[in-house]
Amino acid sequence: MLSFLSLTTHAAVPVQLFQVCANTTFSPNSIFQSNLKSLLASLSSNATHNLEFYNTTSGQNTSDPVYGLFLCRGDVTPQVCRECVAAAVKEITNKCSREKVAVIWYDECLLRYSNKSFFSTVDEKPKFGLLNTQNVTDQDQFNRVLAKTMNETAAQVSNVPIGAKKFGTKEVNLSAFQTLYNLVQCTNDLSGTSCSSCLQAAINLLPWCCSGKQGGRIGFPSCNIRYELYPFYRMVTVTPTPTPALPSPYSGSVTGL
């Protein structure tokens, strides 16, 4: 199924992309609910400590522990990260009020929790895809350059140990007037090998999502990738300044659970 959505928004407001609330539910006033409340409070609190990634367990010594994490996009400011995590906690509490497993993606961050530990594990489901519905002119050539660039960026990001930041961007000039912008990221708790595996799985889905399109992204719980023909991440120069992200005219979404 293909649905259309607008990603145009004010820069200060976190842009929600997708969410999944699993069917497994918990009872009101249960141990799990109490642990989940503590977990979400901990995630919100630690997002104020200038952390880009944080994972924790609530109720570890109880019968119903809850595991959770947040990951902010590697280029966003601490303030944007805090605001995104706060928005994610609020939204996931409202939309997944009785589910034991949930994940929510924003343009600026990811937040997830579960009744089973997922730390240091690659999760490729649930997944989602977003695409810019405008086509490129030479699809074969574009797809070749895109695949090469994505693979190079993924290899660079994966060459770091567990716990290290796994985020990378790369720009490639397609012509004198056109540049391809690429971004890849894994959660910090993955090993280099696991990060590489996750990113490769996402790259392999680009034809499913976005073949021949001017922009697209694949989101997994453990990693995500994106490309566009306009700058959508903060590009740091000698004097770091945020580069405005120009919204694509219209986008489509493809989901596969």
PyRosetta script that sets phi, psi and omega in degrees:
from pyrosetta import init, pose_from_sequence

init()
pose = pose_from_sequence("MLSFLSLTTHAAVPVQLFQVCANTTFSPNSIFQSNLKSLLASLSSNATHNLEFYNTTSGQNTSDPVYGLFLCRGDVTPQVCRECVAAAVKEITNKCSREKVAVIWYDECLLRYSNKSFFSTVDEKPKFGLLNTQNVTDQDQFNRVLAKTMNETAAQVSNVPIGAKKFGTKEVNLSAFQTLYNLVQCTNDLSGTSCSSCLQAAINLLPWCCSGKQGGRIGFPSCNIRYELYPFYRMVTVTPTPTPALPSPYSGSVTGL")
pose.set_psi(1, 138.7)
pose.set_omega(1, 179.2)
pose.set_phi(2, -116.6)
pose.set_psi(2, 125.5)
pose.set_omega(2, 176.9)
pose.set_phi(3, -123.2)
pose.set_psi(3, 157.4)
pose.set_omega(3, -176.2)
pose.set_phi(4, -114.6)
pose.set_psi(4, 140.9)
pose.set_omega(4, -179.8)
pose.set_phi(5, -148.6)
pose.set_psi(5, 153.2)
pose.set_omega(5, 178.6)
pose.set_phi(6, -97.3)
pose.set_psi(6, 135.1)
pose.set_omega(6, 178.0)
pose.set_phi(7, -102.6)
pose.set_psi(7, 7.7)
pose.set_omega(7, -179.8)
pose.set_phi(8, -71.0)
pose.set_psi(8, 130.1)
pose.set_omega(8, -178.1)
pose.set_phi(9, -159.8)
pose.set_psi(9, 168.3)
pose.set_omega(9, 172.3)
pose.set_phi(10, -71.8)
pose.set_psi(10, 143.1)
pose.set_omega(10, -173.3)
pose.set_phi(11, -60.6)
pose.set_psi(11, -30.4)
pose.set_omega(11, -174.7)
pose.set_phi(12, -78.6)
pose.set_psi(12, -12.6)
pose.set_omega(12, -176.1)
pose.set_phi(13, -98.7)
pose.set_psi(13, 124.2)
pose.set_omega(13, 176.9)
pose.set_phi(14, -57.7)
pose.set_psi(14, 138.0)
pose.set_omega(14, -175.9)
pose.set_phi(15, -97.7)
pose.set_psi(15, 108.5)
pose.set_omega(15, 179.1)
pose.set_phi(16, -76.7)
pose.set_psi(16, 136.8)
pose.set_omega(16, -177.1)
pose.set_phi(17, -108.0)
pose.set_psi(17, -45.8)
pose.set_omega(17, -172.5)
pose.set_phi(18, -166.8)
pose.set_psi(18, 154.5)
pose.set_omega(18, 176.0)
pose.set_phi(19, -149.5)
pose.set_psi(19, 153.4)
pose.set_omega(19, 177.0)
pose.set_phi(20, -137.6)
pose.set_psi(20, 127.6)
pose.set_omega(20, 172.9)
pose.set_phi(21, -114.2)
pose.set_psi(21, 118.1)
pose.set_omega(21, -177.4)
pose.set_phi(22, -72.0)
pose.set_psi(22, 164.7)
pose.set_omega(22, -175.0)
pose.set_phi(23, -75.1)
pose.set_psi(23, -23.4)
pose.set_omega(23, -177.1)
pose.set_phi(24, -67.0)
pose.set_psi(24, 121.6)
pose.set_omega(24, -174.4)
pose.set_phi(25, -114.1)
pose.set_psi(25, 163.3)
pose.set_omega(25, 175.8)
pose.set_phi(26, -120.6)
pose.set_psi(26, 160.8)
pose.set_omega(26, -177.5)
pose.set_phi(27, -85.1)
pose.set_psi(27, 148.7)
pose.set_omega(27, 175.0)
pose.set_phi(28, -60.4)
pose.set_psi(28, 145.8)
pose.set_omega(28, 178.0)
pose.set_phi(29, 60.9)
pose.set_psi(29, 25.3)
pose.set_omega(29, 179.6)
pose.set_phi(30, -88.6)
pose.set_psi(30, 169.7)
pose.set_omega(30, 175.2)
pose.set_phi(31, -60.5)
pose.set_psi(31, -39.6)
pose.set_omega(31, -179.3)
pose.set_phi(32, -61.8)
pose.set_psi(32, -43.9)
pose.set_omega(32, -179.5)
pose.set_phi(33, -61.2)
pose.set_psi(33, -40.8)
pose.set_omega(33, 178.2)
pose.set_phi(34, -64.5)
pose.set_psi(34, -42.5)
pose.set_omega(34, 178.5)
pose.set_phi(35, -67.0)
pose.set_psi(35, -37.7)
pose.set_omega(35, 178.8)
pose.set_phi(36, -64.8)
pose.set_psi(36, -42.2)
pose.set_omega(36, 178.3)
pose.set_phi(37, -60.1)
pose.set_psi(37, -43.0)
pose.set_omega(37, 178.3)
pose.set_phi(38, -65.3)
pose.set_psi(38, -39.6)
pose.set_omega(38, -179.8)
pose.set_phi(39, -62.6)
pose.set_psi(39, -49.4)
pose.set_omega(39, -177.9)
pose.set_phi(40, -64.1)
pose.set_psi(40, -36.0)
pose.set_omega(40, 176.5)
pose.set_phi(41, -64.7)
pose.set_psi(41, -38.9)
pose.set_omega(41, 178.7)
pose.set_phi(42, -66.4)
pose.set_psi(42, -41.2)
pose.set_omega(42, 177.7)
pose.set_phi(43, -62.4)
pose.set_psi(43, -45.0)
pose.set_omega(43, 179.0)
pose.set_phi(44, -61.9)
pose.set_psi(44, -43.5)
pose.set_omega(44, -177.7)
pose.set_phi(45, -64.2)
pose.set_psi(45, -43.4)
pose.set_omega(45, -177.4)
pose.set_phi(46, -73.7)
pose.set_psi(46, -20.8)
pose.set_omega(46, 175.1)
pose.set_phi(47, -68.4)
pose.set_psi(47, -18.4)
pose.set_omega(47, 177.6)
pose.set_phi(48, -84.7)
pose.set_psi(48, -2.7)
pose.set_omega(48, -177.9)
pose.set_phi(49, -97.6)
pose.set_psi(49, 22.9)
pose.set_omega(49, 179.6)
pose.set_phi(50, 61.0)
pose.set_psi(50, 31.7)
pose.set_omega(50, 176.2)
pose.set_phi(51, -94.9)
pose.set_psi(51, 137.7)
pose.set_omega(51, 176.5)
pose.set_phi(52, -90.7)
pose.set_psi(52, -21.2)
pose.set_omega(52, -179.1)
pose.set_phi(53, -143.7)
pose.set_psi(53, 139.5)
pose.set_omega(53, 177.5)
pose.set_phi(54, -156.0)
pose.set_psi(54, 131.5)
pose.set_omega(54, 173.8)
pose.set_phi(55, -128.8)
pose.set_psi(55, 147.7)
pose.set_omega(55, -176.3)
pose.set_phi(56, -158.3)
pose.set_psi(56, 166.6)
pose.set_omega(56, 177.0)
pose.set_phi(57, -123.6)
pose.set_psi(57, 134.8)
pose.set_omega(57, 177.2)
pose.set_phi(58, -113.4)
pose.set_psi(58, 133.4)
pose.set_omega(58, 179.6)
pose.set_phi(59, 73.6)
pose.set_psi(59, 36.9)
pose.set_omega(59, -175.1)
pose.set_phi(60, -60.0)
pose.set_psi(60, -31.0)
pose.set_omega(60, -178.2)
pose.set_phi(61, -98.2)
pose.set_psi(61, 15.5)
pose.set_omega(61, 177.7)
pose.set_phi(62, -106.6)
pose.set_psi(62, 177.8)
pose.set_omega(62, -179.1)
pose.set_phi(63, -77.8)
pose.set_psi(63, -14.3)
pose.set_omega(63, -177.3)
pose.set_phi(64, -134.4)
pose.set_psi(64, 69.1)
pose.set_omega(64, 178.0)
pose.set_phi(65, -69.1)
pose.set_psi(65, 157.9)
pose.set_omega(65, 177.9)
pose.set_phi(66, -126.5)
pose.set_psi(66, 133.1)
pose.set_omega(66, -178.9)
pose.set_phi(67, -111.4)
pose.set_psi(67, 136.0)
pose.set_omega(67, -178.3)
pose.set_phi(68, -153.9)
pose.set_psi(68, 163.9)
pose.set_omega(68, 176.7)
pose.set_phi(69, -157.5)
pose.set_psi(69, 162.7)
pose.set_omega(69, 165.7)
pose.set_phi(70, -130.9)
pose.set_psi(70, 151.2)
pose.set_omega(70, 176.5)
pose.set_phi(71, -136.6)
pose.set_psi(71, 119.9)
pose.set_omega(71, 175.8)
pose.set_phi(72, -94.4)
pose.set_psi(72, 147.9)
pose.set_omega(72, 178.5)
pose.set_phi(73, -56.9)
pose.set_psi(73, 138.8)
pose.set_omega(73, -167.9)
pose.set_phi(74, -63.9)
pose.set_psi(74, -13.8)
pose.set_omega(74, -176.9)
pose.set_phi(75, -105.5)
pose.set_psi(75, -5.5)
pose.set_omega(75, -174.2)
pose.set_phi(76, -78.7)
pose.set_psi(76, 157.6)
pose.set_omega(76, 179.5)
pose.set_phi(77, -75.1)
pose.set_psi(77, 160.1)
pose.set_omega(77, 176.4)
pose.set_phi(78, -55.7)
pose.set_psi(78, -36.6)
pose.set_omega(78, 179.8)
pose.set_phi(79, -65.8)
pose.set_psi(79, -44.7)
pose.set_omega(79, 178.3)
pose.set_phi(80, -62.3)
pose.set_psi(80, -40.0)
pose.set_omega(80, 178.5)
pose.set_phi(81, -61.0)
pose.set_psi(81, -48.3)
pose.set_omega(81, 179.8)
pose.set_phi(82, -58.8)
pose.set_psi(82, -45.8)
pose.set_omega(82, -177.7)
pose.set_phi(83, -65.6)
pose.set_psi(83, -36.5)
pose.set_omega(83, -179.3)
pose.set_phi(84, -69.7)
pose.set_psi(84, -44.7)
pose.set_omega(84, 179.4)
pose.set_phi(85, -63.2)
pose.set_psi(85, -40.4)
pose.set_omega(85, 177.7)
pose.set_phi(86, -61.7)
pose.set_psi(86, -43.2)
pose.set_omega(86, 178.6)
pose.set_phi(87, -65.0)
pose.set_psi(87, -39.6)
pose.set_omega(87, -179.1)
pose.set_phi(88, -65.6)
pose.set_psi(88, -42.6)
pose.set_omega(88, 178.1)
pose.set_phi(89, -61.2)
pose.set_psi(89, -45.3)
pose.set_omega(89, -179.7)
pose.set_phi(90, -62.8)
pose.set_psi(90, -45.4)
pose.set_omega(90, -176.4)
pose.set_phi(91, -70.0)
pose.set_psi(91, -42.1)
pose.set_omega(91, -177.8)
pose.set_phi(92, -70.1)
pose.set_psi(92, -29.8)
pose.set_omega(92, 175.8)
pose.set_phi(93, -68.2)
pose.set_psi(93, -38.2)
pose.set_omega(93, -179.8)
pose.set_phi(94, -75.6)
pose.set_psi(94, -45.0)
pose.set_omega(94, -171.5)
pose.set_phi(95, -86.2)
pose.set_psi(95, -26.5)
pose.set_omega(95, -178.1)
pose.set_phi(96, -122.1)
pose.set_psi(96, 53.3)
pose.set_omega(96, -168.9)
pose.set_phi(97, -70.6)
pose.set_psi(97, -17.0)
pose.set_omega(97, -177.6)
pose.set_phi(98, -130.4)
pose.set_psi(98, 10.9)
pose.set_omega(98, -175.7)
pose.set_phi(99, -96.1)
pose.set_psi(99, 142.3)
pose.set_omega(99, 179.4)
pose.set_phi(100, -84.1)
pose.set_psi(100, -13.8)
pose.set_omega(100, -179.8)
pose.set_phi(101, -134.6)
pose.set_psi(101, 128.2)
pose.set_omega(101, -179.9)
pose.set_phi(102, -154.8)
pose.set_psi(102, 150.7)
pose.set_omega(102, 175.0)
pose.set_phi(103, -145.9)
pose.set_psi(103, 140.4)
pose.set_omega(103, -180.0)
pose.set_phi(104, -137.0)
pose.set_psi(104, 132.7)
pose.set_omega(104, -179.9)
pose.set_phi(105, -109.8)
pose.set_psi(105, 136.4)
pose.set_omega(105, 168.4)
pose.set_phi(106, -120.5)
pose.set_psi(106, 166.4)
pose.set_omega(106, 175.4)
pose.set_phi(107, -62.5)
pose.set_psi(107, -30.5)
pose.set_omega(107, -174.1)
pose.set_phi(108, -101.0)
pose.set_psi(108, -13.3)
pose.set_omega(108, -177.4)
pose.set_phi(109, -163.6)
pose.set_psi(109, 170.8)
pose.set_omega(109, 175.8)
pose.set_phi(110, -132.9)
pose.set_psi(110, 141.7)
pose.set_omega(110, 174.8)
pose.set_phi(111, -139.5)
pose.set_psi(111, 136.8)
pose.set_omega(111, -179.9)
pose.set_phi(112, -149.1)
pose.set_psi(112, 156.5)
pose.set_omega(112, 172.5)
pose.set_phi(113, -148.3)
pose.set_psi(113, 162.4)
pose.set_omega(113, -178.6)
pose.set_phi(114, -160.0)
pose.set_psi(114, 159.5)
pose.set_omega(114, 174.2)
pose.set_phi(115, -84.3)
pose.set_psi(115, -1.6)
pose.set_omega(115, 176.6)
pose.set_phi(116, -126.1)
pose.set_psi(116, 142.3)
pose.set_omega(116, -177.9)
pose.set_phi(117, -67.0)
pose.set_psi(117, 134.1)
pose.set_omega(117, 177.9)
pose.set_phi(118, -125.7)
pose.set_psi(118, 7.4)
pose.set_omega(118, -176.9)
pose.set_phi(119, -62.6)
pose.set_psi(119, 138.0)
pose.set_omega(119, 178.6)
pose.set_phi(120, 62.2)
pose.set_psi(120, 21.0)
pose.set_omega(120, 179.9)
pose.set_phi(121, -119.4)
pose.set_psi(121, 138.2)
pose.set_omega(121, 178.2)
pose.set_phi(122, -80.4)
pose.set_psi(122, 122.6)
pose.set_omega(122, 174.6)
pose.set_phi(123, -118.6)
pose.set_psi(123, 118.6)
pose.set_omega(123, 179.5)
pose.set_phi(124, -102.3)
pose.set_psi(124, -1.1)
pose.set_omega(124, 177.2)
pose.set_phi(125, -134.2)
pose.set_psi(125, 144.9)
pose.set_omega(125, -2.8)
pose.set_phi(126, -70.2)
pose.set_psi(126, 162.6)
pose.set_omega(126, -179.6)
pose.set_phi(127, -134.6)
pose.set_psi(127, 163.0)
pose.set_omega(127, 174.3)
pose.set_phi(128, -147.1)
pose.set_psi(128, 159.0)
pose.set_omega(128, 175.0)
pose.set_phi(129, -131.6)
pose.set_psi(129, 143.9)
pose.set_omega(129, 174.1)
pose.set_phi(130, -127.4)
pose.set_psi(130, 143.0)
pose.set_omega(130, -179.2)
pose.set_phi(131, -138.9)
pose.set_psi(131, 148.0)
pose.set_omega(131, 169.7)
pose.set_phi(132, -84.8)
pose.set_psi(132, 123.8)
pose.set_omega(132, -172.3)
pose.set_phi(133, -75.6)
pose.set_psi(133, -5.2)
pose.set_omega(133, 176.7)
pose.set_phi(134, -77.9)
pose.set_psi(134, 139.5)
pose.set_omega(134, -177.3)
pose.set_phi(135, -91.9)
pose.set_psi(135, 152.8)
pose.set_omega(135, 170.6)
pose.set_phi(136, -85.4)
pose.set_psi(136, 162.8)
pose.set_omega(136, -175.1)
pose.set_phi(137, -79.6)
pose.set_psi(137, -50.2)
pose.set_omega(137, 179.9)
pose.set_phi(138, -107.1)
pose.set_psi(138, 90.6)
pose.set_omega(138, -171.8)
pose.set_phi(139, -64.4)
pose.set_psi(139, -43.0)
pose.set_omega(139, -177.2)
pose.set_phi(140, -61.8)
pose.set_psi(140, -48.9)
pose.set_omega(140, 179.7)
pose.set_phi(141, -64.0)
pose.set_psi(141, -43.5)
pose.set_omega(141, -179.9)
pose.set_phi(142, -61.3)
pose.set_psi(142, -46.1)
pose.set_omega(142, -179.0)
pose.set_phi(143, -62.5)
pose.set_psi(143, -36.1)
pose.set_omega(143, 177.9)
pose.set_phi(144, -65.6)
pose.set_psi(144, -46.9)
pose.set_omega(144, 179.3)
pose.set_phi(145, -64.4)
pose.set_psi(145, -41.9)
pose.set_omega(145, 179.7)
pose.set_phi(146, -61.0)
pose.set_psi(146, -48.3)
pose.set_omega(146, -178.9)
pose.set_phi(147, -61.3)
pose.set_psi(147, -44.0)
pose.set_omega(147, -179.6)
pose.set_phi(148, -62.4)
pose.set_psi(148, -45.9)
pose.set_omega(148, -177.9)
pose.set_phi(149, -66.6)
pose.set_psi(149, -43.8)
pose.set_omega(149, 178.3)
pose.set_phi(150, -60.7)
pose.set_psi(150, -45.0)
pose.set_omega(150, -179.3)
pose.set_phi(151, -64.3)
pose.set_psi(151, -38.7)
pose.set_omega(151, 178.1)
pose.set_phi(152, -66.1)
pose.set_psi(152, -43.0)
pose.set_omega(152, 179.8)
pose.set_phi(153, -67.1)
pose.set_psi(153, -40.3)
pose.set_omega(153, 178.4)
pose.set_phi(154, -62.7)
pose.set_psi(154, -40.7)
pose.set_omega(154, 179.5)
pose.set_phi(155, -63.8)
pose.set_psi(155, -39.9)
pose.set_omega(155, 179.3)
pose.set_phi(156, -65.6)
pose.set_psi(156, -44.9)
pose.set_omega(156, -178.0)
pose.set_phi(157, -66.6)
pose.set_psi(157, -34.4)
pose.set_omega(157, -175.8)
pose.set_phi(158, -77.5)
pose.set_psi(158, -10.7)
pose.set_omega(158, -175.2)
pose.set_phi(159, -88.6)
pose.set_psi(159, 45.3)
pose.set_omega(159, 178.6)
pose.set_phi(160, -139.6)
pose.set_psi(160, 156.9)
pose.set_omega(160, -175.5)
pose.set_phi(161, -79.0)
pose.set_psi(161, 170.9)
pose.set_omega(161, 175.1)
pose.set_phi(162, -56.9)
pose.set_psi(162, 136.7)
pose.set_omega(162, 178.9)
pose.set_phi(163, 95.6)
pose.set_psi(163, -20.7)
pose.set_omega(163, -179.8)
pose.set_phi(164, -82.5)
pose.set_psi(164, 155.1)
pose.set_omega(164, 178.0)
pose.set_phi(165, -64.1)
pose.set_psi(165, 131.9)
pose.set_omega(165, -178.0)
pose.set_phi(166, -122.0)
pose.set_psi(166, 80.1)
pose.set_omega(166, -175.1)
pose.set_phi(167, -144.1)
pose.set_psi(167, 136.5)
pose.set_omega(167, 178.3)
pose.set_phi(168, -153.9)
pose.set_psi(168, 151.6)
pose.set_omega(168, 175.9)
pose.set_phi(169, -133.2)
pose.set_psi(169, 159.0)
pose.set_omega(169, 178.7)
pose.set_phi(170, -155.1)
pose.set_psi(170, 140.7)
pose.set_omega(170, 177.4)
pose.set_phi(171, -116.3)
pose.set_psi(171, 139.3)
pose.set_omega(171, 178.9)
pose.set_phi(172, -132.5)
pose.set_psi(172, 128.8)
pose.set_omega(172, 177.5)
pose.set_phi(173, -78.2)
pose.set_psi(173, 116.1)
pose.set_omega(173, 176.9)
pose.set_phi(174, -82.5)
pose.set_psi(174, -29.2)
pose.set_omega(174, 177.4)
pose.set_phi(175, -159.3)
pose.set_psi(175, -175.1)
pose.set_omega(175, 178.3)
pose.set_phi(176, -67.5)
pose.set_psi(176, -17.0)
pose.set_omega(176, -174.2)
pose.set_phi(177, -121.4)
pose.set_psi(177, 0.8)
pose.set_omega(177, -173.9)
pose.set_phi(178, -139.0)
pose.set_psi(178, 132.6)
pose.set_omega(178, -179.0)
pose.set_phi(179, -124.6)
pose.set_psi(179, 139.9)
pose.set_omega(179, 175.4)
pose.set_phi(180, -98.5)
pose.set_psi(180, 126.0)
pose.set_omega(180, -180.0)
pose.set_phi(181, -108.5)
pose.set_psi(181, 129.7)
pose.set_omega(181, -176.2)
pose.set_phi(182, -126.1)
pose.set_psi(182, 146.0)
pose.set_omega(182, 177.8)
pose.set_phi(183, -142.4)
pose.set_psi(183, 136.8)
pose.set_omega(183, 174.0)
pose.set_phi(184, -137.1)
pose.set_psi(184, 149.8)
pose.set_omega(184, 178.4)
pose.set_phi(185, -158.0)
pose.set_psi(185, 142.0)
pose.set_omega(185, 172.1)
pose.set_phi(186, -120.6)
pose.set_psi(186, 159.5)
pose.set_omega(186, 171.0)
pose.set_phi(187, -67.1)
pose.set_psi(187, 146.4)
pose.set_omega(187, -172.9)
pose.set_phi(188, -65.4)
pose.set_psi(188, -22.1)
pose.set_omega(188, -175.0)
pose.set_phi(189, -79.2)
pose.set_psi(189, -6.4)
pose.set_omega(189, 178.5)
pose.set_phi(190, -79.3)
pose.set_psi(190, 148.0)
pose.set_omega(190, 170.5)
pose.set_phi(191, -72.4)
pose.set_psi(191, 167.1)
pose.set_omega(191, 177.5)
pose.set_phi(192, -59.9)
pose.set_psi(192, -41.0)
pose.set_omega(192, 179.6)
pose.set_phi(193, -64.7)
pose.set_psi(193, -42.9)
pose.set_omega(193, 179.9)
pose.set_phi(194, -67.3)
pose.set_psi(194, -39.2)
pose.set_omega(194, 177.6)
pose.set_phi(195, -62.1)
pose.set_psi(195, -45.2)
pose.set_omega(195, 179.4)
pose.set_phi(196, -60.2)
pose.set_psi(196, -42.5)
pose.set_omega(196, 179.6)
pose.set_phi(197, -63.0)
pose.set_psi(197, -42.7)
pose.set_omega(197, -179.3)
pose.set_phi(198, -65.3)
pose.set_psi(198, -47.5)
pose.set_omega(198, -178.7)
pose.set_phi(199, -64.8)
pose.set_psi(199, -37.2)
pose.set_omega(199, 179.1)
pose.set_phi(200, -65.0)
pose.set_psi(200, -39.1)
pose.set_omega(200, 177.2)
pose.set_phi(201, -62.8)
pose.set_psi(201, -39.0)
pose.set_omega(201, 178.7)
pose.set_phi(202, -68.0)
pose.set_psi(202, -43.6)
pose.set_omega(202, 178.9)
pose.set_phi(203, -61.3)
pose.set_psi(203, -38.2)
pose.set_omega(203, 179.7)
pose.set_phi(204, -65.7)
pose.set_psi(204, -18.8)
pose.set_omega(204, 179.8)
pose.set_phi(205, -90.5)
pose.set_psi(205, -6.0)
pose.set_omega(205, -179.2)
pose.set_phi(206, -57.5)
pose.set_psi(206, -40.3)
pose.set_omega(206, 176.0)
pose.set_phi(207, -61.7)
pose.set_psi(207, -35.3)
pose.set_omega(207, 177.2)
pose.set_phi(208, -64.3)
pose.set_psi(208, -37.8)
pose.set_omega(208, -175.2)
pose.set_phi(209, -90.0)
pose.set_psi(209, -49.6)
pose.set_omega(209, -156.1)
pose.set_phi(210, -140.6)
pose.set_psi(210, 23.7)
pose.set_omega(210, -175.2)
pose.set_phi(211, -57.8)
pose.set_psi(211, 125.7)
pose.set_omega(211, 177.6)
pose.set_phi(212, 77.1)
pose.set_psi(212, 7.5)
pose.set_omega(212, -178.0)
pose.set_phi(213, -96.0)
pose.set_psi(213, 154.0)
pose.set_omega(213, -177.4)
pose.set_phi(214, -73.5)
pose.set_psi(214, -13.4)
pose.set_omega(214, 178.9)
pose.set_phi(215, -161.3)
pose.set_psi(215, 155.2)
pose.set_omega(215, 177.6)
pose.set_phi(216, -176.2)
pose.set_psi(216, 165.5)
pose.set_omega(216, 177.1)
pose.set_phi(217, -152.3)
pose.set_psi(217, 153.5)
pose.set_omega(217, 173.4)
pose.set_phi(218, -124.3)
pose.set_psi(218, 131.0)
pose.set_omega(218, 178.9)
pose.set_phi(219, -119.4)
pose.set_psi(219, 124.5)
pose.set_omega(219, 169.9)
pose.set_phi(220, -113.2)
pose.set_psi(220, 164.7)
pose.set_omega(220, 172.4)
pose.set_phi(221, -62.8)
pose.set_psi(221, -27.1)
pose.set_omega(221, -174.4)
pose.set_phi(222, -101.4)
pose.set_psi(222, -16.6)
pose.set_omega(222, -179.7)
pose.set_phi(223, -162.5)
pose.set_psi(223, 167.9)
pose.set_omega(223, 177.2)
pose.set_phi(224, -155.9)
pose.set_psi(224, 155.0)
pose.set_omega(224, 178.3)
pose.set_phi(225, -136.7)
pose.set_psi(225, 154.7)
pose.set_omega(225, 177.5)
pose.set_phi(226, -155.6)
pose.set_psi(226, 149.2)
pose.set_omega(226, 172.0)
pose.set_phi(227, -142.7)
pose.set_psi(227, 150.9)
pose.set_omega(227, 177.7)
pose.set_phi(228, -152.0)
pose.set_psi(228, 168.2)
pose.set_omega(228, 173.1)
pose.set_phi(229, -100.7)
pose.set_psi(229, 19.0)
pose.set_omega(229, 173.2)
pose.set_phi(230, -141.7)
pose.set_psi(230, 154.6)
pose.set_omega(230, -179.8)
pose.set_phi(231, -70.2)
pose.set_psi(231, 125.2)
pose.set_omega(231, -179.4)
pose.set_phi(232, -124.0)
pose.set_psi(232, 2.1)
pose.set_omega(232, 175.7)
pose.set_phi(233, -124.2)
pose.set_psi(233, 164.9)
pose.set_omega(233, -177.7)
pose.set_phi(234, -77.9)
pose.set_psi(234, 119.1)
pose.set_omega(234, -177.6)
pose.set_phi(235, -99.2)
pose.set_psi(235, 116.5)
pose.set_omega(235, -175.1)
pose.set_phi(236, -88.2)
pose.set_psi(236, 126.0)
pose.set_omega(236, 175.3)
pose.set_phi(237, -112.2)
pose.set_psi(237, -160.7)
pose.set_omega(237, 179.7)
pose.set_phi(238, -59.4)
pose.set_psi(238, -43.6)
pose.set_omega(238, 172.5)
pose.set_phi(239, -107.1)
pose.set_psi(239, 103.8)
pose.set_omega(239, -174.0)
pose.set_phi(240, -58.8)
pose.set_psi(240, 123.2)
pose.set_omega(240, 176.0)
pose.set_phi(241, -138.5)
pose.set_psi(241, 140.0)
pose.set_omega(241, 179.2)
pose.set_phi(242, -69.8)
pose.set_psi(242, 135.5)
pose.set_omega(242, 175.5)
pose.set_phi(243, -90.2)
pose.set_psi(243, 125.4)
pose.set_omega(243, -178.7)
pose.set_phi(244, -59.7)
pose.set_psi(244, 136.4)
pose.set_omega(244, 176.7)
pose.set_phi(245, -94.2)
pose.set_psi(245, 112.0)
pose.set_omega(245, -179.3)
pose.set_phi(246, -80.7)
pose.set_psi(246, 125.0)
pose.set_omega(246, -178.5)
pose.set_phi(247, -67.6)
pose.set_psi(247, 140.4)
pose.set_omega(247, 175.0)
pose.set_phi(248, -68.2)
pose.set_psi(248, 148.7)
pose.set_omega(248, -175.3)
pose.set_phi(249, -56.3)
pose.set_psi(249, -40.4)
pose.set_omega(249, 176.9)
pose.set_phi(250, -162.3)
pose.set_psi(250, 152.1)
pose.set_omega(250, -176.6)
pose.set_phi(251, -136.1)
pose.set_psi(251, 158.5)
pose.set_omega(251, 175.1)
pose.set_phi(252, -120.9)
pose.set_psi(252, 160.7)
pose.set_omega(252, 178.2)
pose.set_phi(253, -124.7)
pose.set_psi(253, 144.4)
pose.set_omega(253, 175.2)
pose.set_phi(254, -126.8)
pose.set_psi(254, 126.7)
pose.set_omega(254, -179.4)
pose.set_phi(255, -119.1)
pose.set_psi(255, 145.3)
pose.set_omega(255, 175.5)
pose.set_phi(256, -143.8)
pose.set_psi(256, 109.8)
pose.set_omega(256, -175.7)
pose.set_phi(257, -93.7)
pose.dump_pdb("model.pdb")
